[in-house]
Amino acid sequence: MSHHRGVFSENPVDSDYASRLVAIRIAGDIIYSRDFGEALRKWREYFEVSQSEIAREMGVTASVISDYEKSRRTPGAVFIKRFVDSLISIDAKRGWKKTKDLAMLAGTVPGAIVDMREFEKPLTVGELSSVVEGVILGFKDSARSVYGYTLVDSVKAILSLSGLQFTVLFGLNPQRAIVFTKSTTGRSPMVAVRTSPLKPAVVIVHGPGRNVDRLAIEIAKADRVPLVVSQLDSEEELASRLRSLTMQRRFTPHP
């Protein structure tokens, strides 16, 4: 599986988020195209990658790529994912030029959104709270389903996102966890949630320890949004544990 690193900043998680968002957009375009072969060829040519280059990156022969582009074979989801990952991986070696342009069009928020992923199977608020060593405050609905998470630098998010722009944090499914780092009391993240037209399934904050602002707890109750305070020692550990919930299967190429 290709790993996309270093798109916009020195933060590897931030870079991974941006490139995966681009990958999802490209894969969606291919899947919804009337002609799979033409769509595959269009994106390969956009990235200025030859059939032999992408074949080498994927571990297949150039004739296999040709067959798919001529619609002699119908690509499955696993092939499309590997195809798109390989295009971005090749672009990474060339300085990320194409990926950067696409990421800007996709509406990424450099620095504010650290990571964004969907779970293959939903978790409950209680299960997610256990993973992040959290304490549930305010509205305590531990059985609520959560379908993904967005990891956010709270300082950068509050400074760069308006109320409506806040909705970009919801990804593909609004029933998700919005996880705020660098939160001293939990107040600012919950005020942002209060002003948002969409409400997440759960808000997780890292930073305040047990020094949680009373207003944050009251907003959680009023909006019926569980507030989880993570007790993990570091942001890195928090990010690592969240990513471990979304580890994807490796792709094995077929000849």
Residue pairs with C-beta under 8 A, 6 or more apart in sequence:
1 85
1 248
1 250
1 251
2 57
2 82
2 85
2 86
2 88
2 89
3 16
4 15
4 16
4 18
4 19
4 20
4 23
4 85
4 88
4 89
4 92
4 99
5 12
5 15
5 16
5 19
5 92
6 12
6 15
6 92
6 96
7 14
7 15
7 18
7 19
7 92
7 96
7 99
7 100
7 103
8 14
8 15
8 18
8 100
8 103
8 108
8 110
9 15
9 110
9 111
11 111
11 114
13 114
13 115
13 151
13 239
13 243
14 110
14 111
14 113
14 114
14 115
16 115
17 108
17 113
17 114
17 115
17 116
18 99
18 103
18 108
18 110
19 88
19 92
19 99
19 103
20 116
20 117
21 103
21 106
21 108
21 116
22 88
22 99
22 102
22 103
22 106
23 81
23 84
23 85
23 88
24 172
25 102
25 106
26 43
26 84
26 87
26 102
27 80
27 81
27 84
29 39
29 43
30 36
30 39
30 40
30 43
30 75
30 80
30 83
30 84
31 77
31 80
33 39
35 71
36 68
36 71
36 74
36 75
37 68
37 69
37 70
37 71
38 69
40 65
40 68
40 69
40 75
40 83
41 69
43 84
43 87
44 51
44 54
44 65
44 69
44 87
46 98
47 87
47 90
47 91
47 98
48 98
49 87
49 90
51 62
51 65
51 66
51 69
52 62
53 90
54 65
54 83
54 86
54 87
54 90
55 61
55 62
55 64
55 65
57 86
57 89
57 90
58 65
58 82
58 83
58 86
58 253
59 253
60 253
60 254
60 255
61 255
64 73
64 255
67 73
68 75
68 79
68 83
75 83
78 251
81 251
82 251
82 253
85 251
88 99
91 97
91 98
91 99
92 99
107 168
109 157
109 160
109 161
109 165
109 168
111 153
111 156
111 160
112 152
112 153
112 156
112 157
112 160
112 161
113 150
113 151
113 152
113 153
113 157
113 168
113 169
114 151
114 152
114 153
114 181
114 239
115 149
115 150
115 151
115 239
115 242
115 243
116 148
116 149
116 150
116 151
116 169
116 171
117 148
117 149
117 242
117 243
117 245
117 246
118 147
118 148
118 171
118 172
118 173
118 176
118 246
119 146
119 147
119 148
119 149
119 245
119 246
120 246
122 145
122 146
122 147
123 131
123 145
123 146
123 245
124 142
124 143
124 144
124 145
124 146
125 136
125 141
125 142
125 143
125 144
125 146
125 201
125 202
125 226
125 228
126 136
126 142
126 143
128 134
128 146
128 149
128 177
128 202
128 204
128 228
129 135
129 136
129 142
129 204
129 228
131 241
131 242
131 245
132 179
132 204
132 206
132 228
132 230
132 232
132 238
132 241
132 242
133 230
133 231
133 232
134 204
134 228
134 229
134 230
134 231
135 210
135 228
135 229
135 231
136 142
136 226
136 227
136 228
137 212
137 216
137 217
137 220
137 226
137 227
137 228
137 229
138 216
138 217
138 218
138 219
138 220
138 221
138 225
138 226
138 227
139 220
139 221
139 223
139 224
139 225
139 226
139 227
140 226
141 224
141 226
142 226
144 201
144 202
144 226
145 175
145 201
146 175
146 176
146 177
146 201
146 202
147 173
147 175
147 176
147 201
148 171
148 172
148 173
148 176
148 177
149 176
149 177
149 178
149 179
149 204
149 242
149 245
150 169
150 170
150 171
150 176
150 177
150 178
150 179
151 179
151 181
151 238
151 239
151 242
152 169
152 178
152 179
152 180
152 181
152 189
153 181
153 182
154 180
154 181
154 182
154 183
154 188
154 189
154 205
154 207
155 182
157 166
157 169
157 180
157 192
158 188
158 189
158 192
161 168
161 169
161 192
163 192
163 195
163 196
163 197
164 197
166 192
166 195
166 196
166 198
167 196
167 197
167 198
169 178
169 200
170 176
170 178
170 198
170 200
174 198
174 199
174 200
174 201
175 200
175 201
176 200
176 201
177 200
177 201
177 202
177 203
177 204
177 228
178 189
178 193
178 200
178 202
178 203
178 204
179 203
179 204
179 205
179 206
179 230
179 238
179 242
180 186
180 189
180 203
180 204
180 205
180 206
180 207
181 206
181 207
181 235
181 238
182 206
182 207
182 235
183 189
183 205
183 206
183 207
183 208
184 207
184 208
184 211
185 208
185 211
185 212
185 213
185 216
186 205
186 208
186 212
186 213
186 216
186 227
186 229
187 213
187 215
187 216
189 203
189 205
189 216
190 203
190 213
190 215
190 216
190 219
190 220
190 227
191 215
191 216
191 219
193 199
193 200
193 203
193 219
193 223
193 225
194 219
194 222
194 223
199 223
199 224
199 225
200 225
201 225
201 226
202 225
202 226
202 227
202 228
203 220
203 225
203 226
203 227
203 228
204 228
204 229
204 230
205 212
205 216
205 227
205 228
205 229
205 230
206 229
206 230
206 232
206 235
206 238
208 229
209 229
209 231
210 229
212 227
212 229
216 227
217 227
219 225
220 226
220 227
230 238
232 238
232 241
